[in-house]
Amino acid sequence: MKRRDFVKYAGGGLAALVVGSVLPAWVSNNQLLAVKQVQELKFTITDAIKDMVSHNSINKAQCYFWLYKEENFPAEIPGPHIFTTEGSIIKVTITNGLDEPHSFFIPGMVNSGPIAPGATKQIQFVTSKAGTYLYYDNLNAPVNRVMGLHGALIVMPKEAVPGHKFTPYSNPTPAVQQLFDDFGTTTQFPGLSWEQGDPTTHTPAFRQYVWLLHPASSRLFAEVGNYPPGRDYPAAQFITAYQRDSFRSDGLNRKPDFFTINGQSGWFAAHNPTITPHHRVGEPVVIRILNAGISLHSLHIHANHVYATAKNGVVSDNPMWMDTLTVKPLDVIEWVVPFTRPPDVPNERGIGLADNPLISIANPAISGSVPHPVWPPTEELGTYMPKQGTKAGKVDISVQLSPICYPMHDHSESSQGAQGGNYGLGMMSGIHFIGDRNTPGGVTTFPNASTIHGPEETGPAAGPDVYHEGH
């Protein structure tokens, strides 16, 4: 086999394979996904050079990868998201087109074992439990997985617990079930439940997103590609180069230089609607986070605190309410973003209390007597920095503040400082608010004002590995 017969490609749309004879509502009504329904999966393990999204005429920003290429979609890193329902029988045919043994592995579910170069193996397994799973090559760990041989498997429950609303789990704990039961029915969470859509606003039911985290090192990956055929690149050598390669003044060491979510980074990930949720206040979403690399990431989200409802297949007895959570290598975590009104109100000077404080619904005497609508966010849209009309010569230099699009970024230093991994180009996404779910025309009426609280006034206490940052 010739390892130089690469496929050159650029990041495209999100590929989603639905396995089964019925196309379920939780994916068929999601127009963001390039959905292909199949009865079985057909993968070729191959290699490719990818044009990373941050490339330009000076910086070609190309990276060599290994990948699972499914016959229904163009090559991409990561492999396609696979959606199915619990209890499904999944058949997979895998051909190894590379020069060393590779595998297909899902912890606790299936292990193909080594597939020799040029060989084809057929396997099947049962998706016995709803949840989020990382499929990957577990040979020569972690080299084969980190080189790009990974993807996400999403297993949805067949039905909700009798008498309750849907959750992402087969056996939700009482606390997680209560959270999903509350969506769309309480003053804390007005709007839609997670399983509820609205065709009049093009809002899908079962709103869910996958964030597959993966840093890549273009120089180290090329070194693996140039290694003698038929020999595994030493795992210890790979880890040392990836994590602790020596500083070079030209920056050309072998540490990661691209920090991606679903193969994209920075502006491109943050503005990709298949990665960054775009929804209204009152439209809760589930985000499934999988760490395919060997870097530790601390994902920090603005605008809403989120609920961590499960970690590595264990549904939480008491979902932590947080804005930052550490995601270790091979961790799989589900976040629930309630899409409640952001509490941020800007100040013209950038410090102190808001210039135009929110009306306190619970105690109108504090700041007035008229309840404030959720949408439009007049405090944000009506604030300028510096003050409107401020001029430099004849030019008005005031800028309207509009924090309607909020970032999610990685607090880990490596993805904030490396080439291609700084804040604006690294592991970055967010949540975008596009309106208000609760009333026609965007004006909110609060049915029981005395029970409405801000995010800092309610919710379970943070756990020991949770870090809160002020906004």
C-alpha positions in Angstrom: 0.0 0.0 0.0 1.2 3.5 -0.8 0.8 5.8 2.2 1.3 8.8 -0.1 -2.0 8.3 -2.0 -3.7 10.9 0.1 -7.1 12.5 -0.3 -6.9 16.3 0.0 -10.1 17.8 1.4 -11.5 20.6 3.4 -13.9 20.6 6.3 -17.6 20.4 5.2 -21.0 19.9 6.7 -21.8 17.5 9.5 -22.3 13.9 8.3 -24.9 11.9 10.3 -25.7 8.2 9.7 -28.9 6.8 11.1 -28.8 3.1 11.5 -32.2 1.3 11.4 -35.3 0.7 9.3 -37.2 3.7 10.7 -36.0 7.3 10.5 -36.9 8.6 14.0 -38.4 12.0 14.6 -35.4 13.0 16.8 -33.2 13.2 13.7 -35.6 13.4 10.7 -36.8 16.9 11.7 -33.3 18.3 12.2 -32.5 20.2 9.0 -28.9 20.9 10.2 -27.7 17.3 9.7 -26.7 15.8 6.4 -28.6 12.6 7.2 -28.2 9.3 5.5 -30.2 6.3 6.6 -28.4 2.9 6.3 -29.0 -0.7 7.5 -25.3 -1.2 8.1 -22.0 0.7 8.3 -19.2 0.3 5.8 -15.9 1.8 6.8 -12.5 2.0 5.2 -9.6 2.8 7.4 -7.5 5.2 5.3 -5.4 8.4 5.4 -5.8 11.9 4.1 -4.4 15.4 4.2 -6.9 18.0 5.4 -6.9 21.7 4.7 -7.6 23.1 8.1 -10.1 25.9 8.2 -7.6 28.5 9.3 -5.4 28.2 6.3 -4.3 31.1 4.0 -1.8 31.7 1.2 1.1 32.0 3.6 0.1 29.3 6.1 -1.2 26.3 4.2 -2.4 24.8 7.5 -2.5 21.2 6.2 -2.6 18.2 8.5 -2.2 14.5 7.8 -4.7 12.2 9.5 -5.9 8.6 9.7 -9.7 8.3 9.5 -12.7 6.1 9.3 -14.1 6.7 5.8 -17.8 5.7 5.5 -18.9 4.9 1.9 -21.9 7.3 2.1 -20.0 10.4 2.9 -16.8 12.2 1.8 -13.7 11.8 4.0 -13.7 13.9 7.1 -12.2 14.1 10.6 -13.8 12.9 12.9 -15.7 10.0 11.4 -19.5 10.5 10.9 -21.8 10.8 13.8 -23.8 7.6 14.1 -27.4 7.8 15.5 -29.5 4.9 16.5 -32.0 3.6 19.1 -31.3 1.4 22.0 -31.7 -2.3 21.3 -30.7 -1.9 17.6 -28.4 -4.5 16.0 -25.5 -2.6 14.3 -23.6 -4.4 11.5 -20.2 -3.0 10.5 -17.9 -3.9 7.7 -14.4 -2.5 8.1 -11.6 -2.7 5.5 -8.1 -1.7 6.7 -6.4 0.3 3.9 -3.3 1.3 6.0 0.0 -0.5 6.6 -0.4 -1.6 10.2 -3.2 -3.3 12.2 -6.2 -1.2 13.2 -9.5 -1.8 15.0 -13.0 -0.5 15.7 -13.8 -0.3 19.4 -16.6 1.0 21.7 -16.0 0.5 25.4 -18.4 -2.0 26.9 -20.1 -2.6 23.5 -17.8 -4.0 20.8 -14.2 -4.7 20.0 -13.3 -5.8 16.5 -9.8 -6.9 17.5 -6.8 -6.3 15.2 -7.7 -6.0 11.5 -4.6 -6.7 9.4 -3.5 -4.4 6.5 -5.6 -5.1 3.5 -8.1 -7.3 5.4 -11.8 -6.8 5.8 -13.7 -7.8 9.0 -17.5 -7.9 9.6 -18.8 -7.4 13.2 -22.1 -6.7 14.8 -23.2 -5.5 18.2 -26.4 -4.4 20.1 -26.8 -0.9 21.4 -28.2 -2.0 24.8 -28.2 1.3 26.6 -29.0 4.9 25.5 -26.2 7.4 25.8 -23.2 8.9 24.1 -20.3 6.7 23.0 -16.9 7.3 21.4 -15.9 4.8 18.7 -12.2 4.6 18.0 -9.1 2.5 17.2 -7.8 1.2 20.6 -4.6 -0.3 19.2 -1.2 1.2 19.9 -3.0 3.6 22.3 -3.3 6.5 22.1 -1.5 6.9 18.7 -4.1 5.4 16.4 -7.0 7.2 18.1 -5.3 10.6 18.2 -4.2 10.3 14.6 -7.9 10.7 13.7 -9.5 7.2 14.0 -12.5 8.2 16.1 -16.1 9.3 16.0 -19.4 9.6 18.0 -22.2 7.1 18.4 -25.5 8.5 19.8 -28.0 6.0 21.2 -31.5 7.3 22.0 -34.0 5.6 24.3 -36.9 3.8 22.7 -39.4 5.6 24.8 -39.8 7.9 27.8 -40.2 6.6 31.3 -44.0 6.0 31.7 -45.7 9.1 33.0 -42.6 11.3 32.3 -40.9 13.3 29.5 -38.1 12.0 27.4 -34.5 12.3 28.6 -31.4 11.1 26.7 -31.1 8.0 29.0 -32.6 4.6 29.3 -32.7 4.8 33.1 -32.6 8.4 34.3 -32.1 9.2 37.9 -35.0 11.0 39.7 -33.1 14.3 39.6 -32.3 14.2 35.9 -35.9 13.1 35.1 -37.2 16.0 37.2 -35.1 18.4 35.2 -36.5 17.3 31.9 -40.0 17.1 33.3 -39.6 20.8 34.4 -38.6 22.1 31.0 -41.6 23.9 29.4 -43.8 23.6 32.5 -42.3 25.7 35.3 -41.7 29.4 35.8 -38.0 28.7 36.0 -38.1 27.0 32.6 -40.9 28.5 30.5 -41.1 27.5 26.8 -40.7 24.1 25.3 -39.7 20.8 26.8 -36.7 19.0 25.2 -38.8 16.6 23.3 -41.1 19.3 22.0 -40.6 21.1 18.7 -42.5 23.9 16.9 -42.9 23.9 13.1 -44.1 27.5 13.1 -40.7 28.6 14.3 -38.7 25.8 12.6 -37.7 24.5 16.1 -36.8 20.8 16.1 -37.7 18.5 18.9 -35.0 16.6 20.7 -32.4 19.5 20.2 -29.0 17.9 20.6 -25.4 18.7 19.5 -22.1 16.8 19.5 -18.8 18.4 20.5 -16.0 16.0 19.7 -12.8 17.5 21.0 -9.6 16.8 19.2 -6.2 18.6 19.1 -4.0 17.8 16.2 -0.2 18.3 15.6 0.6 18.7 11.9 4.3 18.0 12.4 3.9 15.0 14.7 1.2 13.5 12.6 3.4 13.9 9.5 6.2 12.1 11.3 3.8 9.2 12.1 2.9 9.1 8.4 6.5 8.9 7.4 7.3 6.1 9.8 8.4 2.8 8.1 5.4 0.8 6.8 4.2 -2.1 8.9 5.7 -0.7 12.2 3.8 1.1 14.9 5.0 4.5 15.9 6.2 4.1 19.5 3.3 5.3 21.8 5.6 6.7 24.5 7.6 8.7 22.0 4.3 10.0 20.6 3.0 11.1 24.0 6.3 12.8 24.9 6.4 14.8 21.7 2.7 15.7 21.9 2.9 16.9 25.5 6.4 18.0 26.2 8.3 18.7 23.0 11.0 21.4 23.6 10.4 25.0 22.9 11.7 26.3 19.6 12.0 30.0 18.6 10.4 29.3 15.2 7.4 27.6 16.9 7.9 24.4 14.9 7.8 21.9 17.7 5.5 18.8 17.7 2.9 20.0 20.2 -0.7 20.4 18.9 -1.3 23.4 16.6 -5.0 22.9 15.9 -7.6 22.5 18.6 -10.9 21.4 17.0 -14.5 20.6 17.7 -15.9 18.2 15.1 -12.9 19.0 13.0 -13.3 22.8 13.0 -11.9 25.5 15.1 -12.2 29.1 16.1 -14.6 31.4 14.2 -15.6 28.5 11.9 -16.7 26.3 14.8 -18.3 29.2 16.7 -20.5 30.1 13.7 -21.3 26.6 12.5 -25.0 25.9 13.4 -24.2 22.2 13.6 -21.8 22.9 16.5 -23.1 26.1 18.1 -26.7 26.0 19.1 -28.9 28.9 17.7 -32.1 28.9 19.7 -34.6 31.0 21.6 -35.0 31.6 25.2 -37.1 28.6 26.4 -35.7 26.0 24.0 -33.4 23.7 26.1 -30.7 21.6 24.3 -28.5 18.7 25.1 -24.8 18.9 24.2 -22.8 15.6 24.0 -19.1 16.2 24.7 -16.4 13.6 23.8 -12.7 14.0 24.3 -10.8 11.9 21.7 -7.4 13.4 22.4 -4.9 13.2 25.2 -5.1 16.8 26.2 -7.2 17.9 29.2 -9.8 20.6 28.4 -11.8 22.8 30.7 -14.8 24.0 28.7 -16.2 27.3 30.0 -19.5 28.5 28.7 -21.0 32.0 29.0 -24.6 33.3 29.3 -26.1 30.2 30.9 -24.9 27.8 33.6 -25.4 24.3 32.4 -26.4 21.0 34.0 -23.9 18.0 33.7 -26.4 15.2 33.6 -24.1 12.2 33.0 -20.4 11.4 32.9 -18.9 8.3 31.2 -22.2 6.5 31.1 -23.2 7.2 34.7 -26.3 9.4 35.0 -26.0 12.0 37.8 -27.8 11.6 41.1 -27.6 15.4 41.5 -26.8 17.2 38.2 -24.0 19.7 38.8 -24.9 23.3 37.8 -21.8 25.0 36.4 -20.1 27.1 33.8 -16.8 25.2 33.6 -16.0 21.5 33.8 -12.8 19.6 33.1 -13.0 17.0 30.4 -10.2 14.4 30.6 -9.0 12.2 27.8 -11.7 9.7 26.8 -14.3 11.4 28.9 -17.9 11.5 27.6 -20.2 14.0 29.2 -23.6 15.4 28.6 -24.5 19.0 29.2 -28.0 20.4 29.3 -28.2 24.1 28.3 -31.5 25.5 29.6 -31.5 28.5 27.3 -32.8 30.8 30.0 -32.4 34.6 29.6 -28.7 35.6 30.0 -28.2 37.6 33.1 -25.5 39.9 31.6 -26.3 43.5 31.4 -23.5 45.8 30.2 -22.1 48.9 31.8 -20.8 51.8 29.6 -17.6 51.9 31.5 -17.1 48.1 31.5 -17.1 47.9 35.3 -19.7 48.1 38.1 -23.4 47.7 38.0 -25.5 48.0 34.8 -26.3 51.5 33.5 -29.9 50.3 32.9 -30.5 47.6 35.5 -33.0 44.9 34.9 -36.4 45.3 36.6 -36.4 43.1 39.6 -39.4 40.9 39.0 -39.3 39.4 42.5 -39.0 42.9 44.1 -40.1 45.7 41.8 -39.4 48.3 44.4 -35.7 47.8 43.8 -35.6 49.2 40.3 -39.1 50.0 39.2 -42.6 48.6 38.8 -42.8 47.4 35.2 -41.6 43.9 34.4 -39.0 43.7 31.7 -39.5 41.5 28.6 -37.0 38.8 27.8 -36.8 39.9 24.2 -35.6 42.2 22.8 -32.6 42.6 25.2 -32.9 46.3 25.4 -30.2 46.8 28.0 -27.6 45.2 25.7 -28.8 46.7 22.5 -29.2 50.2 24.0 -25.7 50.4 25.5 -22.7 51.9 23.6 -19.1 51.9 24.5 -17.9 54.7 24.5 -21.1 56.7 24.9 -23.0 57.1 21.6 -21.9 60.3 19.9 -18.3 60.1 21.1 -16.1 61.2 18.2 -12.5 61.0 17.2 -12.3 64.0 14.9 -15.5 63.8 12.8 -16.0 60.0 13.2 -18.4 58.6 15.8 -16.4 55.8 17.5 -19.1 54.4 19.7 -19.8 50.7 19.4 -23.2 49.2 20.2 -22.9 46.3 22.7 -24.9 43.3 21.9 -23.8 40.2 23.9 -26.5 38.0 22.3 -23.9 35.5 21.0 -21.9 34.1 23.9 -18.7 32.1 23.6 -17.7 28.7 24.9 -13.9 28.4 25.1 -11.3 26.2 26.7 -9.7 27.4 29.9 -6.7 25.0 29.4 -3.6 27.0 28.6 -2.4 24.8 25.7 -5.4 25.5 23.4 -5.2 29.2 24.2 -1.6 29.8 23.3 -0.4 27.5 20.6 -0.3 28.4 16.9 -3.8 27.8 15.6 -5.0 27.3 19.2 -5.4 30.8 20.6 -8.7 32.0 21.8 -10.0 33.1 18.4 -8.7 30.1 16.5 -8.8 27.3 19.0 -11.3 25.1 20.7 -14.2 27.5 20.6 -18.0 27.4 20.2 -20.9 29.1 22.0 -24.6 29.6 22.3 -26.6 32.1 20.2 -29.9 33.6 21.3 -32.2 34.3 18.4 -35.3 35.4 20.2 -37.8 34.5 22.9 -39.9 31.3 22.9 -42.5 32.4 25.4 -44.8 35.0 23.9 -45.9 36.2 20.4 -43.8 39.2 19.3 -41.1 38.6 21.8 -42.7 40.2 24.9 -42.7 37.9 27.9 -45.4 37.7 30.5 -44.3 36.1 33.7 -47.1 33.9 35.2 -45.7 33.9 38.7 -43.1 36.7 39.1 -42.3 35.9 42.7 -40.7 32.6 41.8 -38.3 33.8 39.1 -34.7 34.0 40.1 -31.4 34.8 38.3 -28.9 32.0 37.7 -26.9 32.9 40.8 -29.9 32.4 43.1 -31.0 28.8 42.4 -29.7 25.4 41.4 -27.6 22.7 43.1 -24.3 23.6 44.6 -21.2 23.1 42.5 -19.1 20.0 43.0 -15.5 19.9 43.9 -14.1 20.0 40.4 -16.3 22.9 39.2 -14.9 26.4 38.7 -17.2 29.4 38.6 -16.1 32.6 36.7 -17.9 35.9 36.9 -19.2 37.3 33.6 
